[in-house]
Amino acid sequence: MKEKVNFNESQTFVNLSKSFASECMEGAKYQFIASQCENQNLDFLKTTFKSLAKHEMAHAKVFWDLIHQNYEGDIIENVDMSFGYPLECDDFVQSIECHSVSEGKLSDNIYPAFAKTAKEEGYPEIEHKFKLIATVENCHRMLLEQIHNKLKTKKLYKSEIKQKWKCSKCGFEHTAKEPPAPCPLCEYDKGYYEIKFDMGE
């Protein structure tokens, strides 16, 4: 059995540090998009992006805890990291597509590679966490792809077939190809209606 690499000198320590920083930045960016949604009266989408931001900060906490649980010593000195990070664009619709691509890279390439390194260096519990978080990032990618497609085709609140629309504010339900605007019960804007996404099984 291969001897475990000293954590303080390991690539896994660097990878966890990069991942922590990346997840913090992702969380911030999703908060920024949530603000853009609010400006466009898309309350349900605002809530959706706030949830994504919460997820990313939870991932950051996982990475933070793993670093502190494995590091030997009381004080962790500055970690010298050099890695590219996409800042994407400021256009509302296009930025969602960019985020989808970023989430795909994390789920398909970056975190699986970090998991492999953790395994090779003797840290199976860290390997497992990277793999679990990769599955969540894949769900994020699928969600963002659908949001982007609906916005791009202007079908956020339009359907080719009749479906049930539910107001997230008051619970009023209406079956049609698009929801009544504003809600006839609470009179809140159309942006409060729930949007259905297909996340598979």
C-alpha positions, 0 to 999 in steps of 0.5 A, spaced: 500 500 500 502 506 498 504 511 503 500 517 505 503 523 502 504 529 508 498 533 507 501 540 508 506 538 502 500 534 498 497 537 492 491 535 495 492 541 500 493 545 494 487 542 490 482 543 496 485 551 497 483 552 490 476 549 490 475 553 497 476 559 493 473 557 487 466 555 491 466 562 494 467 566 488 461 561 485 457 563 491 458 570 490 457 570 483 450 567 484 448 572 489 450 577 483 445 574 478 440 573 484 440 581 484 439 581 476 433 577 477 430 581 482 431 587 478 427 584 472 422 582 477 423 574 476 422 573 483 422 565 482 429 565 479 432 570 484 430 564 489 433 559 485 440 563 484 440 564 492 439 557 493 445 555 488 449 561 492 447 557 498 450 550 495 456 553 493 458 556 500 456 549 503 461 546 498 466 551 500 465 550 508 466 542 506 473 544 503 475 549 509 473 543 514 477 538 510 483 543 510 483 544 517 482 537 519 488 534 515 493 540 516 498 539 521 499 545 525 496 551 529 496 556 523 496 555 516 500 560 512 498 563 506 497 558 500 501 560 494 495 558 488 496 560 481 489 558 477 485 561 472 478 563 474 472 565 469 469 571 470 464 570 465 460 576 462 455 581 464 450 580 460 444 576 464 442 571 459 449 569 456 452 569 463 447 563 465 450 559 459 457 561 462 456 558 469 453 552 466 459 551 462 463 552 468 459 547 472 460 542 467 468 543 467 467 542 475 463 536 475 466 532 469 473 534 469 476 538 475 473 535 481 474 528 478 481 529 477 482 532 484 478 526 487 483 521 483 489 525 486 486 525 493 486 517 492 493 517 490 496 521 496 492 517 501 486 521 502 480 517 501 475 521 505 477 527 501 476 523 494 469 521 496 467 529 498 470 531 491 466 526 488 459 527 491 460 535 490 461 533 483 454 530 482 451 536 485 455 541 480 452 536 475 445 538 477 447 545 477 449 545 470 443 541 468 438 547 471 442 552 468 442 549 461 434 549 462 434 556 465 438 559 459 434 555 454 428 558 456 430 565 457 434 565 450 427 562 447 423 567 451 419 561 454 420 562 461 413 563 462 410 559 456 409 552 454 407 549 447 402 545 451 397 546 457 401 545 464 399 547 471 402 554 473 403 555 481 404 562 484 410 561 489 407 567 493 400 565 494 399 558 492 394 559 486 394 554 481 392 555 473 392 550 467 394 554 461 400 555 456 402 561 460 400 563 467 395 569 468 399 576 469 399 578 474 396 573 479 389 574 479 389 572 487 395 576 490 396 580 484 403 579 484 408 579 478 408 573 473 415 572 476 413 569 482 410 563 478 414 557 479 418 554 473 418 547 472 425 544 470 427 537 468 432 534 473 431 527 471 431 521 476 
